[in-house]
């Protein structure tokens, strides 16, 4: 198979798996949001800031090292001894750093809660430490399996554990455990996921130490990038909203809107590591020309998976929130629509792939510089806009920084790799999506404002437009035929010529 065919082959499992997982996670989101209500949802969002923030401090760039170096070692050493040594060593480092930062978290939590004037939250100390342990360990194991292109394993394991999470959550809600129940439902289910990964990792066998020359600078650059991106994560926005005494309901709306906005690109969840693995291998074999071709193919393919979802959600944000979470959360609709403007533009422009591409092109310093610039932009805008516009100000700061960063990095990539051929593909997808939304909106205004019927009309119109305008080429169809021979029987309706 060609690299792009391997990408599509693995993304088939990724998409089907993410659909199942996101349906379950969507159910979890509905269940916990309706159960907690807008006030307790704000408290829950405030608590989640802590383990996510400490995880950022403790990562040390290990996931990036696995993601970039393991595919290269598999090419250089087909016996797998060097790759096995690398993974073992990094898992040992992750275990030790997780324990060390767990102790730091235990000691620092009282001071943090005192700073934000919410000392009553100290009751959640041990739950937060356990949450930190499991998200940190799960991160490195999932990265390992995705880097090895074992997406079937990741899909089945994540689906099973998301189902467990939903079951545990239902039990804890029935017992009325409040925020504790929501936290421990995730902790228990993810612990089982880690155990499954550990059993299936198959790290036994002979090992051989690889050349560490590039790995340490790579890990350092990745870690520094992560640290400098503290101002970019939504958790920093929530921290500042707490500092400026934004109402818990407003924080809950922000958490709901950004979470749902990120969920809209669920099909691309986990695609980043897969793309990095294939992009790295392609660049090693075919240099900039091959990287240009595969980059445009991947980003163009990703746009057809995400743009239609973002466009529909933007025009129906309030109805979507009302239908899913209830009337009390309807004010979050305008927050969601505003956030979609930024995250949709960034995602279409290749937000999930630009940093990985820069690492492959040995532009680590550029990644660090852009991260610093984006972080400063976000923090500066938040300090100005949050006191004035509350949660909408936080969205504006985060969104502006996100869009700036992706286009700043694309400008640097274009100097070495021709990425402009992807623009017509993105343009077609945007055009089809906006044309498809017209009949759905007319139905809503003239006949019946019902979100599910609008979604059905939108999807049918989009498919009809694809069949009429035929955006795909025969070359693209042949690529798909090499992966799934049964596809051309129906995809021929969408192919020119």
PALO-827952 format. One record per atom (N, C-alpha, C): x, y, z. Coordinates in pm, whole numbers, plus 32768, in hexadecimal, padded with zeros to 4 digits. Each point is the difference from the previous one (the first is absolute). Layout:
! residues N
XYZ...
//
This chain:
! residues 497
80537F8880007FAD807880008057807D80007FD0806B7FBE8043808280087FE6803C8089804E806680297FE7803F80827F728034800E7FC8803F7F997F788034800C7F9A7F90800C80187F917FBA7FA67F8E800E80047FC7808D80787FFC803B800A7FD3808C7FB98062805C800980817FE17FBA8065804F7F697FE87FFC7FCA7FEC7F867F707FEA7FF17FD77F7D804280537F987FF07FE07F7E80397FF480098098805F8045803F7FFA800E80927F968063802B7FE980697FB07F9B806180277F747FC47FF57FF17F977FAF7F7F7FBB7FFB7FDD7FC8808980617FBF803F7FEB7FD180887FF08075805F805180687FEA7FFA8073805A7F7680437FFA7FCD80147F867F7F80437FF17F917FAC803C7FFB7F7E7FDC7F967FAA803580087FF88098807C7FF7803380107FFA80917FD980828042802D80727FC67FE18080803C7F6B801D7FFC7FBA7FD07F987F7080117FFC7FC07FBA807880297F8380177FCA7FB6807380258044808480818023800D802E803D807C7FBA808680177FF680537F967FC4808380117F6C7FF7801D7FBC7F9C7FCB7F737FEC80257FF67FE5809580597FAA803280007FE2808F8027807A8052806980477FD4802A807880487F96806D7FFB7FBA80067F907F9380617FF57F937FDE80657FE37F7E800D7F9F7FD68065802F8022808C80837FEC80198039802380827FF3809780188021804F7F997FF78091800C7F72802D80217F9E7FC67FBB7F748024801A7FD97FDA808F80267F8780277FDA7FCD8083803B80558070808480197FFA803E804B806E7FD780947FFF7FEC803A7F877FD9808D7FF97F75801680387FA27FAB7FD87F78800F80357FFC7FE0809580507FA1802D80017FDB808D803E806E8057807280377FD48044806380527FB980887FFE7FC480257F8F7FC880867FF6806D80667FE67FD9807B7FDE806280627FD38060802D806E7FD58002807E8058802B806D806B7F96801E7FD37F84801880607F96802080577FDC7F887FCE80167F8680537FEB7F898076806080017FEA807C802E806D8060800E80677FD380657FD27FC58070805D7FCB806580507F8B7FC57FBE7FA87FB780427F8F7FBF806C802F7F9F7FDF80677FB0806380387FA38076803C804A7FE680428071806B803A8052805D7F9480347FC97F8E802980527F92803480557FC17F927FC87FF17F88804A7FBE7F94807B804F7FD6800080838019807480527FDE807F7FC780407FF37FCF807A80767FDD8050804B7F897FC97FC37F887FEF804D7F8F7FCC803280167F717FB280467FAE802C801A7F77807A805B80008000806480568071805D800A807E7FB780307FF37FAD806780747FB7803580317F987F9B7FA47FC47FB5802A7FA27F98805780477F987FDC807B7FDF8050804E7FA1808E80148034800E8017808280838013803C80537F8080037FBD7F8F800580467F818016801C7FB07F807FD480307F8C800B7FAF7F86808F7FED7FCF80538066800B808E7FFA7FDA80167FDE7F6C7F9B80107FAC80107FE77F72800B7F6E7FD97FDB7FA4805A80147F717FE57FA67FCE7F8E7F8480317FFA7FA67FD47F96803780257F76803A80767FF58037802B7F7F80767FA97FD780537FDA806180737FAA7FE27FD07F7A7FCA7F9C7FC480417FCA7F817FD07FC580127F747FB3806A7FF07FB880147F83805D80157F89806D80468016805B801D7F90806C7F967FEF803D7FD3806E80767FA97FF67FDE7F6D7FED7F917FD180397FE17F717FF57FEE7FD57F6F7FB5804A7FAA7FF77FD67F7380887FFE7FBB8058805E8020808480037FC380547F88802D7FF77FDD8080804B7F8D80337FCB7F7E7FC37F7E7FFA7FE57FC77F887FC280357FEE7F72801F806F7FBC803C7FF87F7A80937FDA800A804A8040805D808F7FE8800E80207F78803C7FAA7FD1805C80197F8180457F817FAA7FFD7FEB7FB37F957F867FAF7FF47FF17F98806F806B7FDD80487FF47F9E806D7FAE803780747FF4808480097FB0803D806A80478010808480807FDB800A8046800780808013808F802F802680597FA48014808B80277F7C804380267F977FE67FB47F7D803880207FCE7FD0808780157F7F801D7FD67FC88080804A80418074808180167FEE8050804280687FCD808E80187FE480487F937FCF808A800B7F7E800680517FA27FA97FDD7F7D80038043800E7FDC8093804E7F98801F80137FDA808C8038807480528067803E7FCC8042806C80487FA1807680187FB380237F997FA58072800F7F8D7FE1805F7FD27F8480037F997FDA806080348009808F807D7FD98015803C800D808580098092802C802A80547FA4800A808F801F7F76803980207F9B7FDA7FB27F78803380187FCD7FD4808980197F8480277FD17FD080828041804F8072808080197FF78046804A806B7FD2809280087FF380417F8E7FD7808D80027F6F800F802D7FAC7F9E7FDF7F748006802C7FF77FFA8099804E7FA7803E80017FF8809280348082803E806A80387FC6803B807B80367F9E80757FF97FBE800F7F907FA1806E7FF27F817FE780507FE07F82801A7F8F7FE3805880178034808D807B7FF080318024803680857FF880997FFF8033803D7F977FFB80937FF57F6F80307FFF7FAB7FBA7FB87F7380237FF97FBF7FF9808A80207F97804B7FC87FF0808680258077805A807C802D7FF68030806B80587FCC808A7FD67FE880137F7F7FE080867FCE7F6A801E7FF87FAC7F9980017F7180177FF07FC58062806680217FF780827FC48061805F801F80907FDD8078801B7FD08026808A7FDD7FB380307F857FED7FA77FA07FB780277F877F6E802280217FBE7FAA804D7F74801980227FF1807F80548065801D80507FFE807C804C800B80797FA380527FF27F968014806E7FA17F7F80247FB87FB17F9C7FDB7F83801C7FB77F87800A805E801A800080837F97801280667F967F927FF8802C7F847FEB7FA57F8D7FFC803C7F8F8054801D8020808080427F9F80587FAE7F8080137F7C80087FEC7FAC7F8B8014801F7F8F7F9D804580217F92801F7F9B7F9B80737FA48028803F801A8073806D7FA9802D7FCE7F7280187F7C7FF080117FC87F7A801380197FA57F87801D803C7F8B80167FB37F8780947FDF7FE980558014806480917FF27FEE80277F777FC87FD67F948041802C7F7A7FD67FC27FD87F7A7F86802C7FE67FC27FE37F7E804D80457F8F802F80798017804C80497F9A80887FC07FE880417FD1806A80817FBD7FF17FF07F7F7FB07F987FB280207FE77F847FB57FE080207F6E7FB5806A7FE87FDE80297F78807F80247FB3805B80478041807F80247FC280527F857FDB80077F9E805B804C7F857FE57FCD7FBA7F827F7E7FEF7FF67FCC7FAE7F93800680487F797FE980847FFC800880437F7D809080087FCF80608006805C808D80077FD980317F7B7FC97FDC7F938041802A7F7C7FD17FB57FD77F827F80801F7FF97FB17FDC7F8A803380487F838032807980128031804E7F9080747FBC7FB980607FCE804B80777FC77FC27FE27F777FC27FA77FB3803F7FDC7F7E7FC67FB180107F7F7F9F805C7FFE7FB280147F86805880347F8F806180578021805E80327F9B80517F8C7FC5802B7FA48055804E7F8C7FD37FB27FAF7F997F837FDE801F7FB27FAC7FA57FDD80497F7F7FE4808280087FE2804B7F86807C800F7FA980758012803F807B800A7FB3801E7F7D7FB87FE37F91804080147F7D7FC17F907FDD7F9D7FA580617FE97F917FF07FA27FA47F8C80267FF47FE680827FA47F9980317F7C804180277FC0803D7F9D7F87804C801B7F897FA6802280037F867FD37F947FA4802380007FE7809680767FED803A800C7FEB80907FD1807C804D802D80757FD47FD9807D80427F6980127FF97FC77FE57F8C7F7180137FEC7FAF7FA6805C80207F7F80027FB47FA18051800F801E8094807A801E802C8018801B808E7FBA8080802D800B806A7FB17FC1807F80267F687FF580007FC97FB57FA07F6E7FF07FFB7FCF7FB5807B80467F9480227FD97FB1807580078054807F806A804E800E8010804E807B7FA4807980067FDD80397F8B7F9B806A7FFF7F797FCA802C7FE27F847FD77F847FC1802C80037FE8809880737FD58034800E7FEE80907FED80868049803A806A7FC87FF28084803D7F6D8027800A7FB57FE77F957F72802080017FB57FAE806980237F81800C7FBF7FA980648020802E808E8081801A801B8026803080857FBC808580207FFA80587F9D7FC1808180167F6D7FF080237FBC7FA77FB87F747FE680207FED7FCF808E80597FA6802B7FF77FCB808A8017806F8066806880517FEA8022806880617F98807080027FC2801B7F8D7F9380627FFF7F877FCA804C7FE57F807FED7F917FC1804B80188009809680807FEF80298023800A808E80118091802D7FF7805E7FA1800A8090801A808680248042806F7FD97FBE8085801F8032803380887FD17FB180477FB0802680867FD6807C80027FA8805280698013807A80107FB080607F8C801880037FCC807C80557F8C801E7FE07F8C7FA37F7F7FE77FEC7FD87F917FAA802E80117F717FF8807C7FCC802D801B7F7780967FE67FF3804E802E806280917FED7FFC80267F6D800A7FC47FBA806080287F7480157FCE7FA37F927F9480227FBC7FD37FB07F8E806B80017F93803B80757FE7806A800A7F9C807F7FBB803080238010807F807A7FC480377FFC7F687FF47F907FC480267FF57F6D7FFE80067FCA7F717FB5803D7FA57FFC7FCD7F77808780117FBA804480708017808280177FBF806C7FA8803D7FF57FDF807F805D7FA2803D7FF97F787FB97F897FD47FE17FEF7F827FB7803D800C7F757FF180737FC1803B80177F7C80987FF48005803D8039806880927FF88010802D7F6F80127FB57FB3804E80227F7380157FFB7FB37F7C7F9B801B7FAE7FF67FBE7F7D807980247FA9802380807FFC8073802B7FB180817FBC803080107FF98082807B7FC68037800D7F6C7FDB7F917FB8800880027F717FE0801F7FE97F6C7FCA80577FA980107FEF7F6F807D80427FC8804B804B80528073804C7FCE80707FA57FCD800C7F86803880627F9D7FD2808D803D7FFA8035802280778083803F8008806E7F9E80287FE17F7F800180657F9D802380597FE47F87807A7FD7801C805D7FDE7F948083804A800D805B7FE27FA38084803E80037FF780957FDF805C804C803B800380907FE8808E802C7FDB800580747FC38080803D7FDC7FF080978007805A804280477FF680908012801280487F7A7FA280587FDB800E804C7F83805A807A8014801680487F96804B807D80087FA3806C80368025803880747FAA80628043801D808F7FD2805780117F9D803180857FDD7F9080647FE37F9F7FDA7FAE7F95805E7FDC7F8E800080647FF27F94804D7F897FEF80527FF8806580728071801B80417FFE805D80707FDA808E7FD3803E80377F957FD380847FD07F6E80017FD37FD37F907FC37F757FF77FD47FA280048078801F7FB080677FAE7FFF80788002808980458077803E8003800B808380417FAC80687FB780067FFF7F7B7FB280617FB17F6A7FE880127FD87F807FFD7F747FE080117FCE8027808B80527FE580667FDA8023808A7FF880968012806480467FCA8000809280097F8680397FB97FDF7FC57F8D7F89802D7FB87F837FEB80557FF97F8D80437F8D7FE580567FF7806280738072801C80408000805E806F7FD6808C7FD2803580297F8F7FE180857FCF7F72800B7FCB7FC07F8C7FEA7F7680027FD07F9C800180738031800F807C7FA6800580737F97806C7FED802980727FC87FA1806B7FE97F9C7FE57F9280127F917FB57FA87FE27F8F7F917F9F802380107FAF80677F9D7F9B801F7F86804180417F8C7FC47FEB7F858039803780038001809880517FA8803E80097FFF8091803A80828037805B803E7FB580378080802E7F93806C7FFA7FA67FF57F9D7F90805F7FF97FA67FF0807B7FE67F8480267FAB7FE7807480448034807E80847FED800B8049803480737FF080988009801080467F8F7FF1809280007F6F802A801A7FA17FB27FCE7F74801F801C7FE37FF38096803D7F9C80407FF27FF58090804080778046807580297FCE80468071803D7FAD80817FF67FBB80127F8F7FAD80787FED7F707FEB80317FE97F9380477F807FE480427F8B7FF97F9E80177FC07F8D7F917FE37FA57FA47F9B80447F8080107FEF7F9F7FA7803F80177F6E7FD47FEC7FA0805E80117F737FDB7FAC7FD87F877F89803C7FF17FAD7FE07F8B804580287F7E8041807680008049802D7F8A80747FA47FE080477FD4806A806D7FA07FEC7FCA7F7D7FC97F8B7FD880327FC07F867FCC7FDC800D7F6E7FCC80767FD87FDF80167F72807E7FF87FAA806C803D8031807E7FFE7FB580337F707FF27FFF7FB6806F802D7F737FFE7FAC7FAE7FA07F7D801780017FA67FB47FAA801880227F6D800D80827FE28010802B7F7580857FD37FC5806D8011804B80837FD77FCB800B7F697FF87FC37FBA806080027F6E7FFA7FB27FCB7F897F8880387FEA7FAF7FD47F8F803F802C7F7C803C80777FFF8044802F7F8780737FA67FD8804E7FD48064806B7FA27FE47FCC7F787FD67F8D7FD980377FC57F7F7FE07FCF7FFB7F6E7FE380747FC67FCF80027F7680687FCA7F9E8080800B8027806C7FC97FAC80297F7680317F9F7FB4803780217F7F803D803E7F9F7F9D7FE0800F7F8080367FA27F9C8098800C7FF8803580788020809180147FFA80467FDE80837FB47FDA806680407FDC807E80587F857FEB807E800D8022805E7F927FEE80417FFD7F777FD580577FA3803A80027F7B808A804180028016805D805E80818044800980777FA2800980017FA38061806F7FA08008800D7FA97F847F8F7FD67FC680047FB07F86803F804F7F8E7FD4807E7FF2803680547F958094801A8013802A801C807D808D8019801B80557F887FDC7FD07F898022804A7F867FE180137FF17F6A7F9580147FB280067FEF7F6F804C80737FBD7FEB807A802F804880737FC980967FF1801780257FD28078808D7FEF802080407F967FA67FBA7F907FED80347F957FAB800C802E7F6F7F9A80497FD08001802E7F74807280627FE88014805C805F806C80627FEE80887FBC8000800F7F968053807E7FB78005801C7FB97F7B7F957FD47FBA80127FB57F848001805A7F847FA880687FFE7FEA804A7F84801C8095800A8030802E80718025808D80127F86805C7FF4801A80817FDE7F96806680047F917FE77F9B80227FCA7F8B7F9A7FE87F9A7F987F9B802F80307F9280397FA37F9B80337FB0803580768042805080577FB9803980737F91805E7FD2801A804F7F977F9B805C7FCB7F857FB37FD180177F957FB77F907FB37FCA7FAB7FC3806E80427FBC80607FB57FBB80687FBE8064805E8041807380197FC6806780587F7E80357FC4800180207F817F8880357FBE7F917F967FFD80257F827FEB7F9C7F967FFF7FBD7FF280898052800080697FCB7FED80877FAA8076802B8030807B7FED7FB4807680297F81800E7FAE80077FE47F7F7F8980057FAD7F987F99802B802F7F87801D7FA57F98802F7FC1802880858051803A805B7FCD802980827F97806D7FF4800F80597F9D7F9F806D7FF17F767FC97FDD7FFA7F977FAC7F7E7FC67FDD7FC07FB7807680507FDD80657FC97FBF80767FCF806280698031807C7FFC7FE4805D806E7FB2807D7FD7801B80387F8B7FC1807E7FD97F677FF780037FC17F977FC77F6D7FFC80037FC78002808E80457FC0805E7FD07FFD808A8008808A803E807180467FEC8010808680397F9980627FC77FE97FFB7F7E7FA2805D7FC17F737FEB80377FD47F8380097F797FE580347FF5802C809180647FE280527FFA8024808E800180978014804780497FAB80038092800D7F75803C7FED7FB97FD37F9B7F7C80397FE37F937FCC805F801D7F99804D7F9A7FC6805880337FEF808F805D8057802A80417FEF80827F9D800180747FAA806680057FA4800B80717F9B7F8E80017FCC7FDE7F8B7FA07F907FF980427F7D8029807E7FEF7FDA80497F87802380147FF58097802A806E803F8013800080917F7D7FE780487F9780447FD47F7C7FF1803F7FCD7F717FF5800D7FC67F8A7FCE7F787FE8804B7F99805380858010800A80527F9B80418003801080988016807C802E801A8015808F7F8E803F804E7F9C80337FBC7F8F803980467FFF80987FFB7F8D803880237FEB80907FF2805D8053805780267FCE807780558050805A8089801C7FC4802B7FB07F9C808380147FC17FF680487F797F8A802E7FD97FF080447F7F805C80787FEF801C8050806A805D80727FEE808B7FD67FD180247F81801180827FD37FCF80047FF57F687F8C800C7FBE7FFB7FF47F6F8051806C7FBA7FF2807D802F804D806B7FBF80957FF2801B80247FC88074808E7FE6801D80367F967FA17FB07F987FE880297F947FA6801180347F717F9F804F7FD0800880347F77807D80577FEE801D80528064807580587FF980817FAD7FFE80047F96805280777FAB800880157FB27F7D7F927FD77FBF800A7FB47F83804480527F937FE980847FFF804280547F9D80977FEE800480377FF8807880917FF5800F80327F717FEE7FC37FA2804780347F777FFB7FE67FC27F767F9180277FC07FE57FCD7F7A8068802F7F9B802080818005806580367FA480887FC1801980267FF1807E80827FC6802180087F6D7FD67F947FB5801580007F727FDD80097FEC7F6A7FB5804E7FB580027FF57F6D808B80227FCA8045805D80418085802A7FD3806D7F9C80257FDD7F94804580637F9A80218039800C808B7FB28034805E802F8014808980387F80803F7FC67F8D7FDB802A7F81803C80847FCC7FC6803380407F9680747FC97FBB8077805F7FF77FEC80838019806C80607FE480787FEE805E7FE67FEB8081806F7FF1805F80517F837FE07FBB7F927FE280447F847FDC805780147F847FCB80497F9E804B80187F84807E8051801B7FF680618059807680518021806A7FAD80467FD77FA4805580617FA6804080487FAB7F977FB57FCF7F9F803B7FAE7F96806480517FAE7FE280807FEA805780587FB38071803B8053800E7FCD807B806A802D805C7FF58096801E7F84802D800F7FE4808C80227FCE8009809080497FC0805C7FD57FFF808B7FFB808C803C806180547FDE8003808880377F8780517FD37FD37FE87F877F8880457FCF7F877FDB80537FF47F7F801F7F907FD380538001804780868075800A803D800C804280827FDB80937FF4803680447F9B7FE4808F7FF07F6B801B7FEC7FC37FB27FA87F7280147FE37FAC7FE3807C80277F9C804D7FB87FE0807A80088072806480768039800E80118073805A7FA880747FD38004801C7F7F7FB1806F7FCA7F6A7FE980187FD17F877FE17F737FE280127FD68005809280567FCB80587FE28001808F7FF5808E8035805D80567FD77FFD808B802D7F8580497FCA7FDD7FE47F827F88803E7FC67F847FD7804F7FF57F7E801E7F8B7FCF80487FF6803C808B806F7FFD804B7FFD803580897FE380967FFF804180497FA37FE8808F7FF87F6F80227FE17FC67FBA7F9D7F7480187FDE7FA37FD7807280217F9280447FAC7FD580707FFE8067807080758039801F80078064806A7FAD807C7FE07FF4801D7F7F7FB180747FD67F6C7FDD7FF17FE37F8E7FC07F777FE17FD67FAC7FB98068803D7FAB80557FB07FB780637FBA805F80618044806580397FB6805C80597F8E80497FB9800C80157F7C7F9A804B7FB67F907FA77FCD80247F8A7FCA7F9E7FAD7FBA7FF27F74803A803C7FE680737FF17F808046802A7F8A7FA77FAA7F9A7FF280267F887FB68013801B7F6B7FB780627FC9801380227F72808A803C7FE98032804B8060808780367FF680697F9280017FE87F988051805E7F8F800480027FB77F7A7F8C7FEF7FC17FF97FC07F7C804B80527F987FEE80858005804280577F9F80987FF7800D80337FFF807B80907FF78015803A7F7D7FD07FC27F928028802F7F7C7FD87FF57FEC7F697F8F80287FC77FEB7FED7F71806080517FAA8016807D8026805B80547FB3808D7FC88002802C7FD2807580867FC6800B800B7F807FAD7F987FAE80017FFF7F827FB4800F801A7F6A7FB1805E7FCC8004801E7F718086803E7FDA8033805A80548083803C7FE4806C7F967FF580017FA2805C806A7F9C80047FFF7FA77F857F897FD27FD67FFD7FA37F90802E80447F7F7FD9807C7FEA802980437F858092802D8006802F801F8075808E8022801080577F877FDE7FD77F89802C804B7F877FE57FF37FD57F6E7F8B80137FC57FEF7FE07F72805C80547FA98013807E8026805980587FB5808E7FC97FFF802E7FCB807180877FC7800980097F7E7FB07F997FAB800A80017F807FB8800580167F6A7FB680637FCF7FF9801B7F71808880217FC5805D80318050808580207FCF804D7F837FD57FE07F8D803E80497F847FE17FAA7F9A7FB77F7D800580137FA67F9B7FC77F8B80487FBE7FDF7FDA7F877F91803E7FB87F7C7FC880347FB78052804C7F817FD380397F8880457FBF801980577FA07F93804B7FC07FA17FA97FAF802B7F8C7FC77FA27FAE7FB37F867FD0804F8004800980867F8E7FD1804E7F8F80678002801B807C7FDB7F9C806B800B7F827FE67FAD800B7FD37F827F847FE57FB47FA87F968043803E7F9C803D7FB17F9780447FB4803A80758043805280507FBE803F80727F91805E7FD0801C804A7F957F9C805B7FCA7F827FB87FD280117F8E7FBD7F8C7FB17FD37FAD7FD1807880447FD280677FB97FCD80757FB0806F8045803D8076800C7FB98073803A7F8680257FAB801280027F7C7F9280237FA77F8D7F9E800E801E7F7F7FFC7F967F9A800C7FB7800D8087804C801B806A7FC4800880867FA28078800B802980747FCC7FAA807680077F857FF17FA680107FC07F8C7F8D7FE97FAB7F9D7F9F804280357F9B80447FA97F9B80407FB3803980768035806780417FBF803680777F8780567FDB7FF8802F7F837F9380597FD77F777FBD800B7FEA7F8A7FC27F7B7FC0800D7FDF7FD9809080667FDA804E7FE67FDC808B7FD0807A804F803F80757FEB7FD6807980457F75802E7FD07FE67FF37F807F7B80267FCD7F937FA8803D801C7F7F800E7F9F7FA5803E7FE7802A8091806A802680467FF48029808C7FAB807F800D8012805F7FA57FB9808080097F6F7FF47FD27FE97FB67F937F7B7FFE7FC17FA77F908036803B7F8B80187FAE7F8B802080047FDD809580757FD5803080077FCC808B808F800B80328011803C80738085800F803C801E7F83805280307F997FBD80207F818043808C7FD57FD5805C7FFA8060808F7FF17FE2801E7F7D7FB87FBD7F948023801E7F7F7FC27FD57FFD7F6E7F8D803A7FE17FD480077F75805C805B7FAF802C806E803D805F80597FBB80827FB67FDF80307FB18060807B7FB57FEA7FF07F9C7F8E7F8B7FBE7FFB7FE67F9F7F967FFB80457F777FBA80717FF77FF8804B7F82808B802F7FD5804E80318060808780307FE480577F907FC87FFD7F8C804280547F8F7FD57FD87FD07F757F7E7FF57FE77FD17FD27F7D802780637F927FF28081801D802580667F9D80957FFB7FE180527FED806780907FFA7FED80267F8B7FA77FC27F8C8018801E7F897FB07FD380157F6F7F8B803D7FED7FD0801A7F79805F805E7FB68031806680458060805C7FC2807F7FB77FD6802F7FA5805480767FB17FDC7FE57FAD7F837F897FC67FF97FDF7FAC7F8D7FF280527F807FCD807A800B7FEB80557F89808280407FD3804E8036805F8077804C7FDC807E7FAA7FF67FFC7F878037806C7F9D7FF1808B803D801E802080158080807E80448021807C7FA87FFA7FEF7F7A7FFD80747FA7800980337FDA7F7580827FE57FF780407FDA7F82800E7F687FF8801E7FCF7F8780157F707FED807B7FD1804D80658056800B80787FDB804C7FDE7FE680917FAD8059803B7FD87FEE808C7FAC7F8180107FAD7FE37F9E7FAF7F86800780577F837FFD806B80037FAE805A7F8C7FF8804B7FEC80838022806F804380417FF580837FA47FB980627F80802680017FA07FC080597FE87F6F7FDA80037FE47F7D7FEA7F777FD1806E7FA28032807B8035800C806D7FAE80317FF07FD880917FAB804A80497FEB7FE3808E7F807FAF80147F9480307FC47F7F7FBE800D7FC87FE77F7480177F897FC77FD57FE57F757F6A80127FE97FB07FF8806C7F6F800D7FED7FD280917FF280568061801F7FD7808C7FFC7FDC80357F75804F7FE47F977FE1803C7F7E7F747FE37FCC7FBF7F9780337F787FE17FD27FA1807480188013804A806E7FA78072801A804880867FF6808580028014804580817FFB800B80347F727FE87FAB7F9C8003802C7F757F9B80707FE67F94800480537F9E806A7FF3803A808A80228071800080488039807E802F808080247FB480237FB17F98807F80117FBA7FEB80427F78805280647FE17FFA80427F7E80317FA37F927FC680077F8B802F7FB67F8C7FD17F717FFC
//
